[in-house]
Amino acid sequence: MDLSRLENLPERTPGLALVVPFALVVVITVADLVSPKEVFLSPMLVVAPALTASFAGPGRTALIALVAVGGQAVVTWAGGGAGTVAREWQFAALILLSVLLVFFSYVRERRSRQLTRARLVAETAQRVLLRPPPGRLGELRIAWRYLAAEDDAQIGGDLFAVTRRRPDLVRVLIGDVRGKGLPAIAEASAVLGAFRETARYCPTLPELAESLEERIVRDMEEVADDREDPGEHFVTALLLEVPGAGGQARMACCGHPPPLLIRADGAVTATHCADPAPPLGSGLLAAGGAADVPIPYGDGDTLLLYTDGLIEARSRQGAFYPLAERLAGFPSAADPDSLLRYLCEDLLAYSGGRLGDDAALLAITRTRDGTGGAPRAR
């Protein structure tokens, strides 16, 4: 996001938009001049600066206000009413209202800039914290999306990270910190830091889960805000290990939904974890870490990882989002970015544009060759 293009949004309104309020001044002025003397239309001139203030900044609002005052002067001079009490009050009222409209336009523009900067900070925080994964790692193509439940929010307690343990082995974390707001962001940051530090060195997923449990329990004590969020502090997590050049993937579930496997032919298969471990940071993970489970993963297959904000989204009738059913109608699993674009659009349409919780999504596709594969036409 480029702040230089956004900080002056009101002033970037096309100049053509000013034609409407200017035309209003002309029409109202002419109508007052040709109307009977007992009919006063010039008080309606305030509509022009009021309309301008709704979409333009204080400079352009002041310009239209001056044109409106000029129209009032023409009406007064042409009608021979200069100096009468009625015309003086009309002048005073128009000037006062114009000044107020310019002031309110200035306040609105200032708040718009503050909101723009807040959005920029939120987006920057998201990119620093989540650190978007590369679109390609070896033969793996990766796409991601983050859907925030709150308006103007960019990030919450949902998290994901992708890193290499070896040039031919990729490890993935996706999780959901309990809680919301700033405390959840701080805890998510601690979890991501622990994963990025340990994922490259632990030989197996169970050992990685055990190491993360130890780190997260310790770090949660330092970053958790017990005054604002007095409940338990933990994170549901899914750990995934994907070889880049063939072979099955492996996963370890720590209280997190397992991924969906979308075959190269479009068939959707739900993966299962028979013995899921408790969430990380809960202090309940047994010695030896979480059990890892193999996942058949061939060329052209896609693994879809997600947080519970996706499957817990509801329609207006209260029905949960049927993820596997909706994915079954998508014919282009070979293109992870198109898959997530379709999924997000479908989810928002299904839920009426409102989510009850944040949703993070990762799609990882093993290409059929070293060129990234050609997605099938939709």
C-alpha positions, 0 to 999 in steps of 0.5 A: 500500500502506497501512503502517498496515493491514499493520504489525500483521498478527498482531494483526489476526487476528479474535477469533473465531479465539481460540475454538479454543484457548480451547475446547481448554483447556476440553475438555482440563481437563474430560477430565482431571477426568473421567478416571481418577486415574492418567491425566494429560491436563493437560500437553496444555494447552500445545497451546492457547498453541502454536496461538495463537502460530502465528497471533496476536501475543504479547498474545493468545498470553499471554492464552491461556497464562494461560487454560491455566495457569488450567485447570492450576490447576483440575485441580490443585485439583479433583484434590487434587494441589496440592503434589505433585511431579508437579503442581508440575512440570506447572505449571513446565513449562506456565509455561516453555513459555508464556513461550517461546511468547510470546517466539517470537510476539513475534519472529515478529510483529517479523519480519513487520513488517520484511517488510511494511516491506521490501515497502512499500519495494520497491513504492515503489521500483518506482513511483518507478523505473518510474513507472506510465504513465497508463491513457489518453493521448489515444485510447490506452489503456495497461495494464501488469504486472510479474511478479517471478521472485523471491519477495517481490521487486517489481522487477528489471532489466526496465523500461518508460516512456511519455511524450509527445513532442507532444500527438498523439505518444507514445513508449514504451521497454521494455527489459531490463538485463543482470544481476540484483539491486541493480546491475541496478536502478541501471542500469535507473534510469540508462536510464529517466532517459536516456529521459525526458530525451531522448524529448521532444526527438529528432525521430526514433527513430534519433536517439533511439536514438543519443542514448540510446546515448551517454547510457547508455554514459556513465551505465553507467560511473558506476552499474555495480558491477563488483565484484558484477557484473563482466560486460558492462553493456548493456540490450536495448531496444525504442523505439516511437512511436505517433501518438494520432490515427491513422496507423501506429506505428514501432519501433526494436529494439535487441536486444529482441523486437519487439511483437505486434500484436493486431488489432481482430478478434482476429487476432495478428500478429508484427511483424518488425525486419529489421535489429535494432541491438545493445543500448544501452550495448554501444558497438556501435550504428552512427552514425545509430542504429537503423533504425525500422520501420513498424507498421500500427496501426488503430483497435481494434488493440493492441500488446503489448510484453514482455520475454524473461521472458515468452517464455522461461517454461517449462512443467513439461515444459520447453516455452517459453511459446507467446505468439502461440498463447495470445493467439489464444484471447483475444477481447477485445483492445479492453481492454488491462487484461483482456488483461494480466490474462488473459495473466498468469494464463495464464502462471503457470498454464502455468509452474506459478506459477514464472518463471525471469526477471522479465517486464514487459508493456505493452499499448497499444490505440488506441480506436475513438473518444474515449471509450475504446471498449467491450471485447467480452464474453469 
